[in-house]
Amino acid sequence: MPSFVVGAYASLPPGREAQEDYYNLLGRQPWVSGTELPFPGDLAETAGRIWLAGILPAHWHDNTITVIPGTMQHVWKDADFGLASPDEDGRRAALDFMKQVRDALADFTQWRGSQDVRFVEIHSAPTAKANRNAMAASLEELAQWDWSGAKLVIEHCDKYIDGQKPEKGFLPIEDENELCEQAGIGLTVNWGRSVVEGRAASTAIEHVSEAARAGVLKGLMFSGAGPEETQYGYGWIDGHLPMSPDEPTSLMDADAIAETVRATYVQGVPLDYLGAKVCVPKDATIEERLGYLERIYRAAVS
């Protein structure tokens, strides 16, 4: 059975005290094995790393790090930034960014006193100009670094499609699957990001099936998406919508979740992790926030 990871940062309440209560509540759930930590976020500074190391439940050994927040912050400032950039300065800048991630992970591991981050999710930026050969060169260099016991995985985001406004606009999953095979690393599918790409729930199933057939699928994170504007943003935003009916416009319902999980069985080897990452109403209690995640979990393991 894959471990179940919650992207708690997307549903964190405001304020340290409430956040600690939320992590404590999540830690009491026997079905939660870890969380997805955003970089930079609290990992960016020593004080945040110390706080995380102390507050994350001691039995959570299956945590992941996602670098998509920092990647996009850089891409918005510099259109050439990215591990897959054909511009060498942009690619080197992305590698320098990854050194920050590596060093933060090492420091967090030291404060934690345990190697509790299993995967670091990386991405094939930049938007609209990602190059497969450049990504291969970056992966070759990243493979030589010490990741404190964690393994790299490429997290697929929507590919660039001419005439369609991209959310991320990175490499096609076909290229990423082959890059993973060549580099000996895995791939993670985020349900919502695949759906944003194809404008249909079926795209997530197709992407999972393709990665599973290639034998590189390591993780599957459930975030919702849909065509209509909601409290979480504009239509087709990579906004981590809750599942339906918690968010009626979301295409991610219990049947879609279950069907996507079934598509992973093509691989024959179990995933390392399943997970859920959704935004929630701002005034939700921590118990209600937990409920949004637990309903996805129940659909995924039904």
Disulfide bonds with the S-S distance in Angstrom:
none
